[in-house]
Amino acid sequence: MAEARPAVADGNQKLFPCEVCGRCFAADVLERHGPICKKLFNKKRKPFDSLKQRLQGTDIPTVSQPPQPKGQPMRKSNWRQQHEDFINTIRSAKQCTLAIKEGRPLPPPPPPTINPDYIQCPYCMRRFNETAAQRHINFCKTQSSRCVFDPAQTAARLASRAQGKAQATPKKQ
């Protein structure tokens, strides 16, 4: 440590730089500072929480936020696909306005794009994002269990209603 090039202070005392932090100290102080500095720089510091310090000494309780789960994978961005869909939509709209101006028949609409991030409901075949899909699928499941659309039952109901109306009509006359 003492072999580093010394710096001259205000007086005749020579200062030596620390190997870890680069600050200059006198030789006797550097001997005490060296081990402490190495120990400090090896530890990772906790992030400073200014809210905790501001609320210290007050009667306001600190609200601790639950730690965010680290296991959630980041989804790959599909901005390029969205960009292409947007451009195709604009092009088809321009073709429609041009066809209207010229009096030609309208071109067929572009095919709908299916978002791969959406989840399809097994009951109604609609698509939703993850959070909405969780809510909707439970709702749709209960709704589908309430009213079962059996074609034979529906036809029988319609036939019985038609007979009831046919019998009720002659009684009124």
C-alpha positions in Angstrom: 0.0 0.0 0.0 2.8 2.4 0.9 4.5 1.8 -2.5 2.0 3.9 -4.3 3.1 7.4 -5.4 2.6 9.8 -2.6 0.9 13.1 -2.9 2.0 16.1 -0.8 -0.5 17.7 1.5 -0.5 21.3 2.8 2.4 20.6 5.2 5.3 18.2 4.9 3.0 15.1 5.5 2.8 12.7 2.5 -0.5 11.2 1.4 -1.0 7.9 -0.2 -4.0 6.9 -2.4 -6.2 3.9 -1.3 -6.1 1.0 -3.8 -9.9 0.5 -3.5 -11.5 4.0 -3.5 -8.6 6.2 -4.7 -8.8 8.7 -1.8 -5.6 9.9 -0.3 -4.6 9.3 3.3 -1.5 9.5 5.5 0.4 6.3 5.9 -0.8 5.5 9.4 -4.4 6.3 8.6 -4.2 4.3 5.3 -3.3 1.2 7.3 -6.6 1.4 9.2 -8.6 2.6 6.2 -7.6 -0.2 3.8 -9.3 -3.2 5.4 -12.5 -1.2 6.2 -12.7 0.1 2.6 -12.3 -3.4 1.1 -15.0 -4.7 3.3 -17.3 -1.9 2.4 -16.8 -2.1 -1.4 -17.4 -5.9 -1.3 -20.9 -5.4 0.2 -23.8 -4.4 -1.9 -25.6 -1.3 -0.5 -29.3 -1.3 0.1 -31.3 1.2 -2.0 -32.0 4.3 0.0 -35.7 4.7 1.0 -36.5 8.4 1.4 -40.1 7.8 2.3 -39.1 5.6 5.2 -36.7 8.3 6.5 -39.3 11.1 6.0 -41.9 9.1 8.0 -39.5 8.2 10.7 -40.6 9.8 14.0 -44.2 10.5 12.8 -47.3 8.5 13.6 -48.0 7.8 9.9 -47.7 4.0 9.3 -45.6 3.0 6.3 -47.4 0.9 3.7 -45.3 -1.9 2.6 -45.8 -3.0 -0.9 -45.6 -6.7 -1.6 -42.5 -7.7 -3.5 -43.1 -8.2 -7.2 -42.6 -11.8 -8.4 -39.5 -12.2 -10.4 -40.7 -15.3 -12.2 -42.9 -13.5 -14.7 -41.4 -13.9 -18.1 -41.3 -10.8 -20.3 -43.3 -11.1 -23.4 -41.7 -10.6 -26.7 -42.9 -7.4 -28.3 -45.0 -7.8 -31.4 -44.8 -4.1 -32.5 -43.7 -5.2 -36.0 -46.9 -7.2 -36.5 -49.0 -4.4 -35.1 -47.3 -1.9 -37.4 -47.9 -4.1 -40.5 -51.6 -4.5 -39.5 -51.9 -0.8 -39.2 -50.3 -0.1 -42.6 -52.6 -2.7 -44.2 -55.7 -1.1 -42.6 -54.7 2.3 -43.9 -54.0 0.9 -47.4 -57.4 -0.8 -47.5 -59.1 2.4 -46.3 -57.5 4.4 -49.1 -58.6 1.8 -51.7 -62.2 2.1 -50.4 -62.2 5.9 -50.6 -60.7 5.7 -54.1 -63.3 3.1 -55.2 -66.1 5.3 -53.8 -64.8 8.4 -55.7 -64.4 6.5 -59.0 -67.8 4.6 -58.6 -66.2 1.2 -58.6 -67.5 -1.6 -56.3 -65.8 -1.7 -52.9 -62.8 -4.1 -52.5 -63.1 -6.9 -50.1 -62.2 -6.0 -46.5 -58.8 -7.2 -45.2 -58.9 -10.4 -43.2 -59.0 -9.9 -39.5 -55.8 -10.5 -37.6 -55.7 -12.6 -34.6 -53.7 -11.4 -31.7 -51.5 -14.3 -30.4 -51.5 -12.9 -26.9 -55.3 -13.2 -26.6 -56.9 -16.3 -25.0 -60.0 -17.8 -26.7 -63.1 -18.5 -24.6 -64.1 -22.2 -25.0 -67.8 -21.3 -24.6 -68.4 -18.4 -26.9 -65.1 -18.4 -29.0 -64.4 -14.8 -28.3 -60.8 -13.7 -27.5 -59.6 -11.7 -24.5 -56.4 -10.6 -22.9 -55.2 -12.6 -19.8 -57.0 -10.7 -17.0 -60.2 -10.2 -18.9 -60.1 -13.9 -20.1 -60.0 -15.1 -16.5 -63.0 -13.0 -15.5 -64.9 -13.8 -18.7 -64.4 -17.5 -18.9 -65.8 -17.9 -15.3 -68.8 -15.7 -16.3 -69.4 -17.5 -19.6 -69.2 -20.9 -17.9 -72.0 -20.0 -15.5 -74.0 -18.5 -18.3 -73.7 -21.5 -20.5 -74.6 -23.9 -17.7 -77.8 -21.9 -17.0 -79.2 -22.1 -20.5 -78.3 -25.1 -22.6 -79.2 -24.6 -26.2 -80.2 -28.0 -27.4 -81.7 -27.8 -30.9 -84.3 -30.6 -30.2 -85.5 -28.8 -27.0 -85.7 -25.5 -28.8 -87.7 -26.9 -31.6 -90.1 -28.7 -29.2 -90.6 -25.4 -27.3 -91.3 -23.5 -30.5 -93.8 -26.2 -31.6 -95.6 -26.2 -28.3 -95.9 -22.4 -28.3 -97.2 -22.5 -31.9 -99.9 -25.0 -30.9 -100.9 -23.0 -27.8 -101.3 -19.9 -29.9 -103.3 -21.8 -32.6 -105.7 -23.2 -30.0 -106.1 -19.8 -28.2 -107.0 -18.0 -31.4 -110.3 -19.8 -32.1 -111.5 -19.4 -28.5 -111.4 -15.6 -28.9 -113.6 -15.6 -32.0 
